[in-house]
Amino acid sequence: MKQNTVVSLIVIAFIAGIISLIASKYLIISSAQQQSAVVVPIITANFPASSSAYFNNQSIDPTQLIQIGTTTNNNPFSSPSQ
């Protein structure tokens, strides 16, 4: 590279550094300024009882165990030992 090319690259890098330093002062918020965030409610595993108008003793239970076939494997997704 020629000497004037190296000098111009150094000058451009220096000017870009100064511009980025000045821009960062205006773009990045300092810790002195207060920011707020939305408070999210706590998630729990407790569910309220369902309405008795729709779910009663005569309703179909969609979570009942359905047996398909005659397999007796209680753990079908375990990998066999090698």
Summary of the structure (lengths in Angstrom):
residues: 82
radius of gyration: 33.7
end to end distance: 62.9
largest distance: 90.8
contacts: 66
relative contact order: 0.04
helix: 30%
strand: 0%
